[in-house]
Structure formats: C-alpha cells, structure tokens
Amino acid sequence: MPKSSVAVVLFVCFVLSSTAAVAAGSASRKNPKSADDRKANAEMADQVRQEFLHAWSGYKKYAWGHDELRPLTKTYRDWHSVSLLMTPVDALDTMILMGLKDEARTTREYIAKNLSFDQDIEVKNFEITIRMLGGLLSSYQLTGDKRLLAMAQDLGDRLLPAFNSPTGMPYMFVNLKTGKTRGAVSNPAEIGTLLIEFGALSKLTGKPVYFDKAKRALVELYNRRSPIGLVGSTINVETGVWTDPASHVSGGIDSYYEYLLKCSILFDDKDCSGMWHTSIAALNKYVADDTTNGLWYGTVDMNTGARTATHFGALDAFFPAVLALGGDIDRAKRLQESSYKMWTTFGIEPEELDYSTMKVTYGGYPLRPEIMESAYYLHHYTNDPRYLEMGRTIFGSLVKYCKTEAGYAAMKDVQTKEQKDNMESFFFAETLKYSYLLFAPAKTLDLDTVVFNTEAHPIRNTWSKRK
C-alpha cells in the first residue's frame, strides 16, 4: 500500500491541477465552448460560494462549536448531550473545494483540537458514518492532515461493535464509549451504506477489519433479497427476517443501491459489481413505473413485484445520478425530468408526492441536495445545458424561499412556503457542494476519478496501481 504522504500528494494534485490530474475528455465535456457561457457559469459558482459564506457566517455567529444552526431563532442544536462538531466536519471539504482557504484552515484546526469521540453517548451508526467518518476521511485526503485520519480511525474503532449481531448486519445504534448496541430492526440503507467509509478507512490505515465488517453486512443483506431480486424496507439484523416487504428507492433503501455501484468502482470489487447489476435489473423490471406523466420509481411488494404505492419524493431524486453513473443515461435523463417536474410544480420539491395525481403527501423540504446532485452528474456525462438551466432554477428557489438573515431554513410545507427552524449539516456538505460543482471549472474536481459517499464527501482510490 502506498505511504499516506504519497497518497495525499496524489489526491491534492488531482484536486488542484488543471493539467496533470484532470482528464482531457472530462474537461472537454465540462467546459463550455463560449466565453460568455464560461463567464456565466463562473458567476453562478461565485454566487453559490457567497451563499455558502452567508450560511457559514450565521453558523459561526450563533452556533459555533455545536452540531447545527437553528436559523430562525439564531440558536443551536446538538444531536447528543455533547457536540460532535457535525457541521464543521461535514462542511470542511466543501470549503476546500470552493477555495476558501482561510476558513478551511481555521475550521480544520478547531476540529483537530476540540473534537473527541471519547463520549458516553449513543449515536446512530449510519448517520455518524456518512457525515463524520466520511467527512474526516475526505478532508484527510484533501489536506494530508494525519490528525484527521487518526480521528477517523478512533471513530471507526468505536463504531465496530455495531456489527456484532448474529448476522453481521449492524445494529442501528452504538455507544461510543461502552460499545453497547441496540436497534435490531434496521433497514437496507443503514445496513448497506457503510462500505465506502469503512473500506476507505481500511485502505488508508492498512487494517482490513473495517472493510471486512462493512462488506459482510452488505453481502448478508443482499443474500436476503427476494426471489425476484428486491429488498424490503425493514429487516431484523439478529434473525435476518424481513419485517416490512415494501420495496422502493426512497429513504430507508436508497443509498444501499448507490453503494453497490460506487463500491464496485472505488474498490474494483467484483462482488459489488455483480450485486449492482442484479439489483438494477430487478428495480427496472418491477419498481420503475413508466407512466403518461413520466418515468418514476414507486413502491412494490418485494416478493411479488405488485405495485402498492405511487409515491416519489426528494430523496428519490438521487436515482438519476446513480443511473447516469451506471451508464444508463437515457433512463437517468427521463427520471430527472420527472424530478424537475416535481420541483417546478410547487416552486420547490416536497418530501413526497403521489406522482399519479401530482398531489403532495408530505410537504416538508429539509434543504435536500439530491435533485442538484443528479443535475451535476447528468451535466458531467452529457454536457447538456439543460442541466445548468435546472441548476439555476433550483438554486434560485433555495435563495428565494429558504434564505434567512442567519443562514438557510428548511421548510415545513412547500405549498405554503412556511419555513422551519432547521439547517442540517448536509446543506453544507451536499446541497451547496453539488450546486457549486455544477457550475465550477472542471479542474475543481474530476468526477471520473472520485466516488462521492452519500453525504457528498469525495473519496479517491489512492491505494491501487490502476490508472
């Protein structure tokens, strides 16, 4: 395995160099031909950067040292009895990619000196893995700061007891100090969305235990798929018995499919590749719903494929990105048009709607990134200005309806546009990052050479000799 210093140099070169690290093909797809187009995109990228600074300034003024800002009351929220600095950790690699060097340096020093996982608190394994472990690993690769890798390893060690179930699929909760676990009834997303982070930790530390535990969990889940190749919504990790047969690509399942594909790419893993191809075939056969109102992915019974609901929402809007990454550009484009219809129908997307009637079934909007993520992927692979247009509309809606004096606020209901006193850390990690990257120059980050975890933390394979 390459020494960490060499790996860091490789990754920093990849991010910063416009000649050596950025593939010519990718650059030609991303860079618009017209000088006016380039100027317009640069102005848009700068606008996103300024909105990041606006929200970040509010966080620093009213919530510094805490997990999240509450933007309406100008107070803060911690997830547990002590802060884990969730917003700073989640936001750090976005700052780096945006070129906010002073903010990134100050934030990194604060994290290194003040964040401790030696806490008697119960955390949700999935959330802490994608936000904290993923954020620390990404920022380590971008900066070479070994303190971040040491913190990531300490966190990984404290999360390992979650995998000590009879099946090897993780419990939902684990105490960072005692290792005590609970939450035997889990879901595919929380079981199968761990391998990018734990696998990268193994590769960067030379300790295979993290990769082995997370991959076993993924395989054990896949092995319990139905005869027609689908997984359900909830499963007992002690017995391996499904407790809810509803199958879809929405919250609770979504990122399980994402990680099958991305882990096959990041780790050159043939098992993950095979599991992805089997799974996407089943999804396209049974869950996809090609209607007169567009292409959607609804809900079916995992055992029979019988359709049980026609619901789609903000979380489902990640799937065009995954389809595009998997090479199915046509289906990705069609599904993105459906997602965009969902956004524009209400001025901003609801958490869930019934696509058969286009009626809202849950009207909240917690500043989700998925539709912008898919626009970014599709623009990368097609260079179609349609996705820049989408991005401008989506970001304009965010500024119009969600911006506050202290930051950005979630929405209680997209139909009334009533705001909610909440700004989760993923707004910095994902929503603003994908918004920026959609318009930023190709040299900022080459999507062909990194894999984003589900929290949009970029991880690069620096451990193999592949080109």
C-alpha positions in Angstrom: 0.0 0.0 0.0 1.3 3.5 -0.8 2.5 5.6 2.1 -0.1 8.1 3.3 2.1 11.0 2.2 2.3 9.8 -1.3 -1.5 9.2 -1.4 -2.1 12.7 -0.1 0.1 14.3 -2.7 -1.7 12.3 -5.4 -5.1 13.5 -4.2 -4.1 17.1 -3.7 -2.7 17.1 -7.2 -5.9 15.6 -8.5 -8.0 18.4 -6.9 -5.8 21.4 -7.8 -4.1 20.6 -11.1 -5.9 21.6 -14.3 -3.4 19.7 -16.5 -2.0 16.6 -14.9 -4.9 15.3 -12.9 -7.9 16.3 -14.9 -8.6 14.1 -17.9 -8.9 15.9 -21.2 -12.1 14.1 -22.0 -13.8 15.1 -18.8 -12.6 18.7 -19.2 -13.9 19.0 -22.7 -17.3 17.7 -21.5 -17.5 20.1 -18.6 -16.0 23.3 -20.0 -18.5 25.3 -22.1 -17.1 26.5 -25.5 -18.4 30.0 -25.3 -16.5 32.6 -23.3 -19.9 34.1 -22.3 -21.0 30.7 -21.1 -17.9 30.3 -19.1 -18.3 33.7 -17.5 -22.0 33.0 -16.7 -21.0 29.7 -15.0 -18.2 31.3 -13.1 -20.6 34.0 -11.8 -23.0 31.3 -10.8 -20.3 29.3 -9.0 -19.3 32.5 -7.2 -22.9 33.1 -6.2 -23.1 29.7 -4.6 -19.8 30.3 -2.8 -21.2 33.6 -1.4 -24.3 31.8 -0.2 -22.1 29.2 1.5 -20.3 32.0 3.3 -23.6 33.6 4.3 -24.8 30.4 5.9 -21.4 29.6 7.4 -21.2 33.1 8.9 -24.6 32.5 10.6 -23.4 29.2 11.9 -20.2 30.7 13.3 -22.0 33.6 14.9 -24.8 31.7 16.5 -23.8 28.0 16.7 -20.0 27.8 16.7 -18.8 24.6 18.4 -22.2 23.0 18.1 -23.7 20.5 15.7 -26.2 22.7 13.8 -27.5 26.2 13.5 -31.2 26.9 14.1 -31.5 29.8 11.6 -34.8 31.3 12.6 -34.2 31.6 16.4 -30.5 32.1 15.9 -29.7 29.4 18.3 -28.1 25.9 18.0 -28.9 22.3 18.2 -26.7 19.4 19.3 -27.7 15.8 18.4 -26.4 14.5 21.7 -25.5 15.7 25.2 -22.2 16.9 23.7 -21.4 18.3 20.3 -19.6 16.3 17.7 -19.0 19.4 15.6 -21.2 17.9 12.9 -21.5 21.0 10.7 -17.7 21.8 10.7 -16.8 18.2 9.8 -19.5 18.0 7.2 -18.6 21.4 5.7 -14.8 21.2 5.6 -14.2 19.5 2.3 -16.8 21.9 0.6 -14.7 24.8 1.9 -11.6 23.3 0.4 -13.1 22.6 -3.0 -14.5 26.2 -3.0 -11.0 27.6 -2.4 -12.0 29.1 1.0 -8.5 28.5 2.3 -8.6 30.6 5.5 -12.0 29.3 6.6 -10.9 25.7 5.9 -7.6 26.1 7.8 -9.3 27.7 10.8 -12.1 25.0 10.8 -9.6 22.1 10.4 -7.6 23.4 13.4 -10.7 23.7 15.5 -11.8 20.2 14.7 -8.4 18.7 15.3 -8.1 20.4 18.7 -11.6 20.1 20.0 -13.4 17.1 18.6 -13.4 14.0 20.8 -15.2 10.7 20.3 -14.4 9.5 23.8 -18.0 10.3 24.8 -20.6 8.3 26.7 -23.3 8.9 24.1 -25.4 6.6 21.9 -25.1 7.5 18.2 -26.8 6.3 15.0 -24.2 4.3 13.2 -25.3 5.2 9.7 -25.5 9.0 10.3 -22.2 9.2 12.1 -20.5 7.1 9.4 -21.7 9.1 6.4 -21.3 12.5 8.0 -18.4 12.2 10.4 -16.3 9.3 9.2 -16.8 10.2 5.6 -16.0 13.9 6.2 -12.8 13.2 8.2 -11.5 10.8 5.5 -12.3 13.1 2.6 -10.7 16.1 4.4 -7.7 14.0 5.2 -7.2 13.1 1.6 -7.6 16.7 0.6 -5.2 18.1 3.2 -2.8 15.4 4.2 -3.5 16.3 7.9 -2.8 13.0 9.7 -4.7 14.2 12.7 -7.9 13.8 10.7 -7.0 10.2 9.8 -6.3 9.4 13.4 -9.6 10.7 14.4 -11.3 8.7 11.7 -9.7 5.6 12.9 -10.6 6.3 16.5 -14.2 6.8 15.4 -14.2 3.6 13.2 -13.0 1.6 16.2 -15.8 2.9 18.4 -18.4 2.1 15.7 -17.2 -1.5 15.1 -19.3 -3.1 17.9 -22.4 -2.2 15.9 -21.5 -5.1 13.6 -21.6 -7.7 16.4 -25.0 -9.1 15.5 -25.7 -12.8 14.8 -25.9 -12.0 11.0 -23.1 -9.4 10.8 -25.6 -6.8 9.8 -25.2 -3.8 12.1 -27.4 -2.6 14.9 -28.8 0.9 14.4 -27.2 2.5 17.5 -23.9 2.1 19.3 -22.5 3.9 22.4 -19.1 5.5 21.5 -17.6 4.8 25.0 -19.2 1.5 26.1 -19.8 -0.2 22.7 -23.4 -1.1 23.8 -25.7 -1.5 20.9 -29.4 -1.5 20.3 -31.9 -1.3 17.4 -32.2 -4.8 15.9 -34.8 -3.7 13.4 -33.0 -1.8 10.7 -33.2 -1.0 7.0 -31.1 -1.6 3.9 -29.8 2.0 3.7 -28.5 1.8 7.3 -27.0 -1.6 6.8 -25.6 -1.2 3.3 -24.3 2.4 3.3 -21.1 1.9 5.2 -18.6 0.3 2.9 -17.2 3.4 1.2 -16.3 4.9 4.5 -15.2 1.7 6.4 -13.5 0.4 3.3 -11.5 3.6 2.7 -10.5 3.6 6.3 -9.1 0.1 5.8 -7.2 1.1 2.7 -5.8 4.2 4.3 -4.7 2.5 7.6 -3.8 -0.9 6.3 -6.2 -2.6 8.7 -8.7 -4.8 6.8 -11.2 -5.2 9.7 -13.2 -2.2 8.8 -13.6 -3.2 5.1 -14.4 -6.8 6.1 -17.1 -5.9 8.6 -18.9 -3.5 6.3 -18.7 -5.7 3.2 -20.0 -8.7 5.1 -23.0 -6.6 6.2 -23.6 -5.6 2.6 -23.4 -9.2 1.3 -25.6 -10.6 4.1 -28.3 -8.1 3.2 -28.0 -8.8 -0.5 -28.2 -12.6 0.2 -31.6 -12.0 1.8 -33.2 -10.4 -1.2 -36.4 -11.8 -2.5 -36.6 -14.4 -5.3 -37.3 -11.6 -7.8 -34.2 -9.7 -6.6 -35.7 -7.0 -4.4 -35.1 -5.9 -0.8 -37.8 -4.7 1.6 -38.0 -1.7 3.9 -37.0 -3.1 7.3 -35.2 -6.3 8.5 -34.2 -7.7 11.8 -30.4 -7.9 12.0 -30.5 -10.6 14.6 -32.8 -13.0 12.8 -32.4 -11.9 9.2 -36.2 -11.8 8.8 -37.8 -9.0 6.8 -40.3 -7.1 8.8 -41.7 -4.8 6.0 -41.8 -6.1 2.4 -42.3 -2.7 0.8 -39.6 -2.2 -1.9 -38.6 1.2 -3.5 -35.6 3.5 -4.0 -36.6 6.1 -1.4 -35.4 6.7 2.2 -34.5 3.6 4.1 -33.4 1.8 1.0 -32.0 4.4 -1.4 -28.2 4.5 -0.6 -28.0 0.7 -0.4 -28.2 0.6 -4.2 -26.0 3.7 -4.5 -23.2 1.9 -2.6 -23.4 -1.3 -4.6 -22.4 0.6 -7.7 -20.0 3.0 -6.1 -18.1 0.4 -4.1 -17.7 -1.7 -7.3 -16.0 1.4 -8.7 -14.0 2.6 -5.7 -12.6 -0.8 -4.7 -12.7 -2.6 -8.1 -14.9 -5.0 -6.2 -16.4 -7.7 -8.5 -18.9 -8.9 -5.8 -20.4 -5.4 -5.6 -20.4 -5.1 -9.4 -22.4 -8.4 -9.6 -24.8 -7.3 -6.9 -25.4 -4.0 -8.6 -26.2 -5.5 -12.0 -28.6 -8.0 -10.5 -30.3 -5.3 -8.4 -30.7 -2.7 -11.0 -32.2 -5.2 -13.4 -34.8 -6.0 -10.7 -35.5 -2.4 -10.0 -36.0 -1.5 -13.6 -38.3 -4.5 -14.1 -40.5 -4.1 -11.1 -40.1 -0.8 -9.3 -39.8 1.6 -12.4 -43.2 3.0 -13.4 -43.3 4.3 -16.9 -46.5 6.4 -17.0 -48.0 9.1 -19.2 -46.8 11.5 -16.6 -43.2 10.5 -17.0 -40.8 7.9 -15.6 -41.0 7.3 -11.9 -39.9 4.7 -9.4 -42.7 3.7 -7.0 -43.3 1.1 -4.3 -43.9 -2.6 -4.8 -44.1 -5.8 -2.8 -40.6 -7.2 -2.6 -41.8 -10.8 -3.1 -44.4 -10.4 -5.9 -43.5 -7.1 -7.6 -47.1 -6.0 -7.3 -47.3 -2.2 -7.1 -48.5 -0.9 -3.7 -48.0 2.9 -4.0 -47.2 5.6 -6.4 -45.1 7.8 -4.2 -41.8 9.6 -5.2 -40.0 12.4 -3.4 -36.9 14.5 -2.7 -34.9 11.5 -1.5 -35.7 9.5 -4.6 -34.3 12.3 -6.8 -30.8 10.9 -6.2 -31.5 8.0 -8.5 -30.9 9.8 -11.9 -27.3 10.4 -10.6 -26.8 6.7 -9.9 -28.4 5.7 -13.2 -26.0 8.0 -15.0 -23.0 6.7 -13.1 -24.1 3.2 -14.1 -24.2 4.2 -17.7 -28.0 4.3 -18.3 -28.1 7.9 -19.5 -31.4 7.7 -21.2 -33.3 6.5 -18.2 -31.4 8.9 -16.0 -32.5 11.8 -18.2 -36.1 10.8 -18.2 -36.2 10.3 -14.4 -34.5 13.7 -13.9 -37.2 15.4 -15.9 -39.8 13.8 -13.5 -37.9 15.1 -10.5 -37.7 18.5 -12.1 -41.4 18.5 -12.7 -41.9 17.7 -9.0 -39.7 20.7 -8.1 -41.3 23.2 -10.5 -44.9 22.2 -9.8 -44.6 23.6 -6.3 -41.7 26.1 -6.7 -39.6 23.7 -4.5 -39.8 20.0 -4.2 -41.9 18.3 -1.5 -40.5 15.4 0.6 -43.1 13.2 -1.0 -45.9 13.3 -3.6 -48.2 10.9 -5.3 -47.0 11.0 -8.9 -50.2 9.5 -10.2 -52.1 12.7 -9.1 -49.1 15.1 -8.5 -50.6 15.8 -5.1 -48.3 16.3 -2.1 -48.4 13.6 0.5 -45.7 15.2 2.7 -44.9 18.8 2.1 -41.7 19.4 4.1 -38.4 20.3 2.5 -35.3 19.9 4.7 -32.8 21.6 2.2 -32.2 18.3 0.4 -29.5 18.0 -2.3 -30.5 15.0 -4.4 -32.0 16.8 -7.4 -29.0 19.1 -7.7 -26.7 16.0 -7.4 -28.4 14.4 -10.3 -28.2 17.6 -12.4 -24.5 17.7 -11.7 -24.0 14.1 -12.8 -26.0 14.4 -15.9 -24.3 17.6 -17.0 -21.0 15.9 -16.4 -21.9 13.0 -18.6 -23.9 14.8 -21.3 -22.6 18.5 -21.3 -26.3 19.3 -22.0 -27.0 22.9 -20.9 -30.5 21.7 -19.8 -28.9 20.7 -16.5 -27.3 24.1 -16.0 -30.8 25.6 -16.5 -32.2 23.2 -13.9 -29.4 24.1 -11.5 -30.1 27.8 -11.9 -33.8 27.3 -11.2 -33.3 25.0 -8.3 -30.7 27.3 -6.6 -32.8 30.3 -7.3 -35.7 28.7 -5.4 -33.4 27.9 -2.5 -32.4 31.6 -2.3 -35.9 32.9 -2.7 -37.7 30.6 -0.2 -35.1 29.3 2.2 -32.6 32.1 2.8 -32.8 33.9 6.2 -30.8 36.6 8.0 -28.7 34.0 9.7 -28.5 31.2 7.1 -30.9 28.9 5.3 -34.0 27.4 6.7 -35.8 24.1 5.9 -39.5 24.3 5.0 -42.5 23.0 6.9 -44.6 22.9 3.7 -43.6 23.7 0.2 -47.1 24.7 -0.7 -47.4 27.4 2.0 -43.6 28.2 1.9 -43.6 28.3 5.7 -40.0 27.9 7.0 -38.8 25.6 9.7 -36.1 26.4 12.3 -33.6 23.8 11.0 -30.4 23.8 8.8 -28.8 20.3 8.8 -25.1 19.9 8.2 -25.8 18.2 4.8 -26.8 21.6 3.4 -23.1 22.5 3.6 -21.8 19.0 2.7 -24.1 18.2 -0.2 -26.6 20.9 -1.4 -24.1 23.7 -1.6 -21.3 21.4 -2.8 -23.2 20.0 -5.7 -24.6 23.4 -6.6 -21.1 24.8 -6.7 -19.6 21.9 -8.7 -22.3 22.0 -11.3 -21.0 25.5 -12.4 -17.4 25.4 -11.3 -14.5 24.7 -13.7 -13.6 21.1 -14.5 -10.3 21.4 -12.6 -12.1 21.8 -9.3 -12.9 18.1 -9.1 -12.9 15.4 -11.7 -15.9 13.2 -11.2 -14.3 10.5 -13.3 -11.6 9.9 -10.6 -13.5 10.1 -7.3 -16.5 8.5 -5.7 -18.8 10.6 -3.5 -20.2 8.9 -0.4 -23.9 9.5 0.1 -23.1 12.7 2.1 -21.1 14.0 -0.9 -17.7 13.5 0.6 -15.3 12.7 -2.2 -13.1 9.7 -1.8 -10.3 8.8 -4.2 -8.7 5.4 -4.7 -5.0 6.2 -3.8 -4.2 2.7 -2.8 -4.2 0.7 -6.0 -1.9 1.0 -9.0 -4.7 1.3 -11.6 -4.5 4.3 -13.9 
